[in-house]
């Protein structure tokens, strides 16, 4: 994280803090038929948490698939590295 990212983060955090202090009343949130009363702070934090968690959850299948491919490729590399050694030992035995 460079200094500009840190400054951006601090400015955003300050803006959110100011917003929540100025809007401390209760708000009504309606989402797909659900309706609940909450403070803006809870709504903002919940939205932020969902925004952080969703990409992580959505990337898990792809990451798992890549991990499987890496494991298979490492196994294949090990097999291919073993082949020249087997040929050398066989040719040495043939010479004897």
MMTF fields as JSON, N, C-alpha, C and O atoms, coordinates in Angstrom:
{
  "mmtfVersion": "1.0.0",
  "mmtfProducer": "UNKNOWN",
  "numBonds": 383,
  "numAtoms": 384,
  "numGroups": 96,
  "numChains": 1,
  "numModels": 1,
  "chainsPerModel": [1],
  "groupsPerChain": [96],
  "chainIdList": ["A"],
  "bondAtomList": [4, 2, 8, 6, 12, 10, 16, 14, 20, 18, 24, 22, 28, 26, 32, 30, 36, 34, 40, 38, 44, 42, 48, 46, 52, 50, 56, 54, 60, 58, 64, 62, 68, 66, 72, 70, 76, 74, 80, 78, 84, 82, 88, 86, 92, 90, 96, 94, 100, 98, 104, 102, 108, 106, 112, 110, 116, 114, 120, 118, 124, 122, 128, 126, 132, 130, 136, 134, 140, 138, 144, 142, 148, 146, 152, 150, 156, 154, 160, 158, 164, 162, 168, 166, 172, 170, 176, 174, 180, 178, 184, 182, 188, 186, 192, 190, 196, 194, 200, 198, 204, 202, 208, 206, 212, 210, 216, 214, 220, 218, 224, 222, 228, 226, 232, 230, 236, 234, 240, 238, 244, 242, 248, 246, 252, 250, 256, 254, 260, 258, 264, 262, 268, 266, 272, 270, 276, 274, 280, 278, 284, 282, 288, 286, 292, 290, 296, 294, 300, 298, 304, 302, 308, 306, 312, 310, 316, 314, 320, 318, 324, 322, 328, 326, 332, 330, 336, 334, 340, 338, 344, 342, 348, 346, 352, 350, 356, 354, 360, 358, 364, 362, 368, 366, 372, 370, 376, 374, 380, 378],
  "bondOrderList": [1, 1, 1, 1, 1, 1, 1, 1, 1, 1, 1, 1, 1, 1, 1, 1, 1, 1, 1, 1, 1, 1, 1, 1, 1, 1, 1, 1, 1, 1, 1, 1, 1, 1, 1, 1, 1, 1, 1, 1, 1, 1, 1, 1, 1, 1, 1, 1, 1, 1, 1, 1, 1, 1, 1, 1, 1, 1, 1, 1, 1, 1, 1, 1, 1, 1, 1, 1, 1, 1, 1, 1, 1, 1, 1, 1, 1, 1, 1, 1, 1, 1, 1, 1, 1, 1, 1, 1, 1, 1, 1, 1, 1, 1, 1],
  "groupList": [{"groupName": "UNK", "atomNameList": ["N", "CA", "C", "O"], "elementList": ["N", "C", "C", "O"], "formalChargeList": [0, 0, 0, 0], "bondAtomList": [1, 0, 2, 1, 3, 2], "bondOrderList": [1, 1, 2], "singleLetterCode": "X", "chemCompType": "L-PEPTIDE LINKING"}],
  "groupTypeList": [0, 0, 0, 0, 0, 0, 0, 0, 0, 0, 0, 0, 0, 0, 0, 0, 0, 0, 0, 0, 0, 0, 0, 0, 0, 0, 0, 0, 0, 0, 0, 0, 0, 0, 0, 0, 0, 0, 0, 0, 0, 0, 0, 0, 0, 0, 0, 0, 0, 0, 0, 0, 0, 0, 0, 0, 0, 0, 0, 0, 0, 0, 0, 0, 0, 0, 0, 0, 0, 0, 0, 0, 0, 0, 0, 0, 0, 0, 0, 0, 0, 0, 0, 0, 0, 0, 0, 0, 0, 0, 0, 0, 0, 0, 0, 0],
  "groupIdList": [1, 2, 3, 4, 5, 6, 7, 8, 9, 10, 11, 12, 13, 14, 15, 16, 17, 18, 19, 20, 21, 22, 23, 24, 25, 26, 27, 28, 29, 30, 31, 32, 33, 34, 35, 36, 37, 38, 39, 40, 41, 42, 43, 44, 45, 46, 47, 48, 49, 50, 51, 52, 53, 54, 55, 56, 57, 58, 59, 60, 61, 62, 63, 64, 65, 66, 67, 68, 69, 70, 71, 72, 73, 74, 75, 76, 77, 78, 79, 80, 81, 82, 83, 84, 85, 86, 87, 88, 89, 90, 91, 92, 93, 94, 95, 96],
  "secStructList": [7, 7, 2, 2, 2, 2, 2, 2, 2, 2, 2, 2, 2, 2, 2, 2, 2, 2, 2, 2, 2, 2, 6, 7, 1, 3, 3, 3, 3, 3, 3, 6, 6, 3, 3, 3, 3, 3, 3, 2, 2, 2, 2, 2, 2, 2, 2, 2, 2, 2, 2, 2, 2, 2, 2, 2, 2, 2, 2, 2, 2, 2, 2, 2, 2, 2, 2, 2, 2, 2, 2, 2, 2, 2, 2, 2, 2, 2, 2, 2, 2, 2, 2, 2, 2, 2, 2, 2, 2, 2, 2, 2, 2, 2, 2, 7],
  "xCoordList": [0.86, 0.0, 0.901, 1.738, 0.728, 1.554, 0.871, -0.231, 1.527, 1.035, -0.282, -1.133, -0.464, -1.7, -2.891, -3.98, -2.691, -3.766, -4.125, -5.301, -3.125, -3.356, -4.112, -5.038, -3.717, -4.399, -5.846, -6.757, -6.061, -7.425, -8.265, -9.424, -7.686, -8.391, -8.766, -9.894, -7.824, -8.087, -9.15, -9.99, -9.126, -10.144, -11.511, -12.493, -11.584, -12.851, -13.351, -14.541, -12.461, -12.851, -13.351, -14.319, -12.701, -13.153, -14.517, -15.373, -14.732, -16.029, -17.134, -18.228, -16.86, -17.855, -18.131, -19.281, -17.092, -17.279, -18.13, -19.033, -17.845, -18.629, -20.076, -21.007, -20.259, -21.616, -22.397, -23.559, -21.763, -22.486, -22.787, -23.823, -21.9, -22.162, -23.326, -24.183, -23.352, -24.407, -25.742, -26.796, -25.714, -26.936, -27.099, -27.089, -27.248, -27.31, -28.722, -28.918, -29.693, -31.073, -31.294, -30.367, -32.492, -32.838, -33.316, -34.03, -32.918, -33.353, -34.107, -33.906, -34.973, -35.708, -35.041, -34.917, -34.618, -33.971, -34.926, -35.409, -35.199, -36.056, -35.225, -34.576, -35.252, -34.47, -35.224, -35.411, -35.657, -36.357, -37.438, -37.457, -38.306, -39.416, -39.108, -40.026, -37.843, -37.493, -37.464, -37.105, -37.833, -37.788, -37.346, -37.912, -36.337, -35.894, -35.427, -35.079, -35.429, -34.999, -33.611, -33.339, -32.748, -31.375, -30.741, -31.298, -29.584, -28.84, -27.999, -27.669, -27.65, -26.828, -25.483, -24.943, -24.944, -23.648, -23.744, -22.87, -24.808, -24.976, -25.164, -24.617, -25.922, -26.156, -24.839, -24.551, -24.054, -22.779, -21.82, -21.192, -21.704, -20.776, -21.216, -20.387, -22.516, -23.014, -22.743, -22.307, -23.0, -22.738, -21.263, -20.904, -20.418, -18.979, -18.546, -17.741, -19.069, -18.712, -19.152, -18.404, -20.36, -20.841, -19.973, -19.665, -19.58, -18.716, -17.343, -16.709, -16.866, -15.565, -15.702, -14.86, -16.756, -16.918, -17.33, -16.846, -18.2, -18.722, -17.638, -17.642, -16.709, -15.667, -14.804, -14.38, -14.553, -13.759, -14.503, -13.918, -15.779, -16.567, -16.709, -16.672, -16.87, -17.023, -15.726, -15.763, -14.586, -13.306, -12.854, -11.902, -13.506, -13.077, -13.124, -12.161, -14.185, -14.171, -13.026, -12.389, -12.759, -11.654, -10.309, -9.437, -10.135, -8.878, -8.682, -7.567, -9.757, -9.683, -9.309, -8.493, -9.914, -9.616, -8.147, -7.487, -7.641, -6.239, -5.298, -4.251, -5.666, -4.841, -4.757, -3.695, -5.885, -5.904, -5.02, -4.27, -5.103, -4.267, -2.786, -1.971, -2.436, -1.041, -0.527, 0.601, -1.361, -0.965, -0.734, 0.245, -1.654, -1.513, -0.27, 0.439, 0.002, 1.173, 2.464, 3.438, 2.483, 3.676, 3.928, 5.075, 2.862, 3.001, 3.53, 4.391, 3.024, 3.463, 4.925, 5.679, 5.335, 6.734, 7.629, 8.699, 7.194, 7.97, 8.122, 9.198, 7.054, 7.116, 8.077, 8.871, 8.007, 8.883, 10.34, 11.236, 10.589, 11.969, 12.513, 13.721, 11.664, 12.082, 12.45, 13.295, 11.854, 12.088, 13.543, 14.067, 14.237, 15.65, 16.515, 17.464, 16.216, 16.985, 16.776, 17.718, 15.561, 15.293, 16.04, 16.568, 16.086, 16.797, 18.294, 18.937, 18.854, 20.282, 20.629, 21.612, 19.828, 20.126, 19.978, 20.723, 19.022, 18.83, 20.01, 20.484, 20.487, 21.616, 22.898, 23.742, 23.069, 24.243, 24.182, 25.211, 23.01, 22.857, 23.116, 23.689, 22.695, 22.915, 24.407, 24.862, 25.153, 26.585, 27.33, 28.344, 26.812, 27.511, 27.221, 27.707],
  "yCoordList": [-1.173, 0.0, 1.23, 1.394, 2.082, 3.284, 4.421, 4.257, 5.559, 6.68, 7.228, 7.657, 7.22, 7.742, 6.863, 7.373, 5.564, 4.669, 4.924, 4.931, 5.13, 5.415, 6.731, 6.819, 7.745, 9.042, 8.901, 9.443, 8.175, 7.94, 7.225, 7.577, 6.231, 5.492, 6.396, 6.35, 7.213, 8.102, 9.147, 9.463, 9.683, 10.651, 9.987, 10.563, 8.785, 8.06, 7.732, 7.874, 7.299, 6.983, 8.229, 8.162, 9.359, 10.614, 11.017, 11.463, 10.867, 11.207, 10.329, 10.815, 9.053, 8.142, 8.502, 8.47, 8.843, 9.229, 10.491, 10.565, 11.471, 12.711, 12.421, 12.942, 11.598, 11.251, 10.579, 10.909, 9.644, 8.917, 9.799, 9.634, 10.727, 11.634, 12.563, 12.822, 13.059, 13.99, 13.279, 13.906, 11.995, 11.249, 10.105, 8.935, 10.448, 9.41, 8.887, 7.995, 9.416, 8.963, 7.589, 6.974, 7.122, 5.795, 5.913, 6.851, 4.955, 4.91, 3.616, 2.621, 3.642, 2.442, 1.898, 2.604, 0.66, 0.01, -1.032, -1.889, -0.958, -1.927, -2.635, -1.997, -3.954, -4.751, -6.026, -6.866, -6.18, -7.372, -7.832, -8.992, -6.951, -7.322, -7.273, -7.282, -7.22, -7.097, -5.623, -4.783, -5.327, -3.943, -3.931, -4.632, -3.132, -3.043, -1.628, -0.859, -1.309, 0.001, -0.142, -1.067, 0.779, 0.698, 2.085, 3.01, 2.21, 3.464, 3.427, 2.346, 4.58, 4.604, 3.912, 3.35, 3.949, 3.298, 1.802, 1.22, 1.184, -0.255, -0.57, -1.554, 0.247, 0.03, 0.143, -0.683, 1.15, 1.346, 0.199, -0.339, -0.175, -1.264, -2.599, -3.396, -2.837, -4.079, -4.1, -5.115, -2.987, -2.906, -3.104, -3.789, -2.505, -2.651, -4.096, -4.631, -4.725, -6.12, -7.031, -7.913, -6.814, -7.621, -7.367, -8.292, -6.103, -5.765, -6.387, -6.615, -6.667, -7.317, -8.839, -9.5, -9.379, -10.829, -11.437, -12.509, -10.779, -11.354, -11.667, -12.772, -10.755, -11.113, -12.289, -13.114, -12.355, -13.473, -14.785, -15.761, -14.813, -16.033, -16.408, -17.587, -15.406, -15.686, -16.159, -16.827, -15.822, -16.235, -17.618, -18.17, -18.182, -19.478, -20.618, -21.383, -20.777, -21.883, -21.783, -22.79, -20.589, -20.415, -20.683, -21.3, -20.228, -20.468, -21.955, -22.467, -22.641, -24.086, -24.814, -25.735, -24.39, -25.007, -24.781, -25.694, -23.568, -23.284, -24.093, -24.551, -24.268, -25.06, -26.504, -27.123, -27.042, -28.406, -28.524, -29.491, -27.54, -27.558, -27.487, -28.197, -26.643, -26.542, -27.855, -28.265, -28.504, -29.786, -30.831, -31.577, -30.877, -31.834, -31.533, -32.455, -30.258, -29.89, -30.207, -30.648, -29.989, -30.324, -31.825, -32.267, -32.603, -34.055, -34.471, -35.346, -33.852, -34.17, -33.785, -34.521, -32.64, -32.208, -33.219, -33.563, -33.689, -34.703, -35.972, -36.57, -36.392, -37.581, -37.365, -38.248, -36.192, -35.911, -35.786, -36.171, -35.253, -35.167, -36.548, -36.768, -37.461, -38.81, -39.627, -40.516, -39.361, -40.144, -40.142, -41.217, -38.993, -39.039, -39.818, -40.483, -39.752, -40.497, -41.999, -42.781, -42.392, -43.806, -44.286, -45.398, -43.461, -43.829, -43.959, -44.877, -43.034, -43.085, -44.346, -45.02, -44.659, -45.85, -47.108, -48.07, -47.112, -48.276, -48.425, -49.537, -47.293, -47.375, -47.76, -48.442, -47.348, -47.738, -49.241, -49.914, -49.778, -51.212, -52.009, -53.097, -51.471, -52.16, -52.23, -53.212, -51.227, -51.199, -52.222, -52.781, -52.449, -53.369, -54.751, -55.708],
  "zCoordList": [0.0, 0.0, 0.0, 0.887, -0.987, -1.012, -0.257, 0.266, -0.207, 0.592, 0.054, 0.834, -1.266, -1.838, -1.459, -1.194, -1.432, -0.999, 0.461, 0.826, 1.279, 2.695, 2.867, 3.674, 2.113, 2.18, 1.712, 2.338, 0.614, 0.131, 1.183, 1.402, 1.826, 2.862, 4.026, 4.519, 4.462, 5.588, 5.249, 6.092, 4.036, 3.614, 3.582, 4.051, 3.036, 2.986, 4.389, 4.673, 5.259, 6.634, 7.357, 8.114, 7.127, 7.746, 7.207, 7.971, 5.906, 5.308, 5.877, 6.163, 6.042, 6.618, 8.069, 8.509, 8.812, 10.216, 10.325, 11.158, 9.494, 9.503, 9.114, 9.73, 8.102, 7.662, 8.786, 9.023, 9.471, 10.52, 11.726, 12.371, 12.034, 13.153, 12.82, 13.666, 11.594, 11.202, 10.972, 11.08, 10.662, 10.365, 11.355, 10.974, 12.611, 13.641, 13.869, 14.693, 13.167, 13.332, 12.735, 12.207, 12.818, 12.31, 10.869, 10.514, 10.048, 8.657, 8.409, 9.105, 7.414, 7.021, 5.767, 4.765, 5.824, 4.686, 4.139, 4.878, 2.84, 2.172, 1.115, 0.286, 1.155, 0.199, -0.11, 0.77, -1.342, -1.837, -0.862, -0.449, -0.51, 0.355, 1.836, 2.657, 2.195, 3.602, 3.952, 3.127, 5.145, 5.599, 7.059, 7.897, 7.345, 8.732, 9.037, 8.14, 10.308, 10.792, 11.389, 12.154, 11.032, 11.511, 11.443, 10.852, 12.049, 11.94, 10.667, 10.18, 10.126, 8.91, 9.088, 8.135, 10.295, 10.543, 10.28, 9.638, 10.777, 10.586, 9.107, 8.609, 8.41, 6.979, 6.21, 5.344, 6.522, 5.825, 6.128, 5.216, 7.38, 7.738, 7.152, 6.712, 7.148, 6.555, 5.059, 4.516, 4.399, 2.958, 2.654, 1.697, 3.467, 3.261, 3.49, 2.726, 4.524, 4.81, 3.665, 3.242, 3.172, 2.045, 0.814, 0.062, 0.615, -0.515, -0.427, -1.458, 0.761, 0.936, 0.823, 0.217, 1.404, 1.469, 0.125, -0.237, -0.603, -1.852, -2.883, -3.426, -3.182, -4.152, -3.691, -4.5, -2.396, -1.87, -2.088, -2.558, -1.751, -1.925, -3.395, -3.746, -4.25, -5.674, -6.324, -7.358, -5.735, -6.313, -5.833, -6.384, -4.834, -4.289, -5.307, -5.375, -6.103, -7.073, -8.074, -8.386, -8.577, -9.524, -8.878, -9.49, -7.654, -6.943, -6.679, -6.784, -6.34, -6.11, -7.398, -7.389, -8.496, -9.792, -10.176, -10.671, -9.948, -10.248, -9.359, -9.816, -8.1, -7.185, -7.654, -7.592, -8.126, -8.647, -9.874, -10.012, -10.77, -11.973, -11.611, -12.2, -10.656, -10.237, -9.662, -9.934, -8.87, -8.289, -9.389, -9.35, -10.376, -11.475, -12.303, -12.706, -12.563, -13.345, -12.599, -13.209, -11.299, -10.517, -10.544, -10.627, -10.474, -10.548, -11.918, -12.012, -12.97, -14.333, -14.523, -15.16, -13.978, -14.068, -13.361, -13.862, -12.205, -11.494, -12.31, -12.328, -12.989, -13.838, -15.002, -15.325, -15.633, -16.773, -16.352, -17.104, -15.157, -14.674, -14.343, -14.428, -13.976, -13.618, -14.855, -14.758, -15.998, -17.213, -17.664, -17.955, -17.742, -18.152, -17.169, -17.585, -15.895, -14.907, -15.108, -14.984, -15.413, -15.661, -16.904, -16.919, -17.938, -19.169, -18.912, -19.421, -18.114, -17.815, -17.035, -17.34, -16.037, -15.235, -16.08, -15.891, -17.014, -17.882, -18.848, -19.083, -19.411, -20.347, -19.622, -20.204, -18.378, -17.592, -17.317, -17.382, -17.013, -16.751, -18.023, -17.969, -19.171, -20.445, -20.774, -21.361, -20.413, -20.691, -19.839, -20.255, -18.654, -17.768, -18.213, -17.612]
}
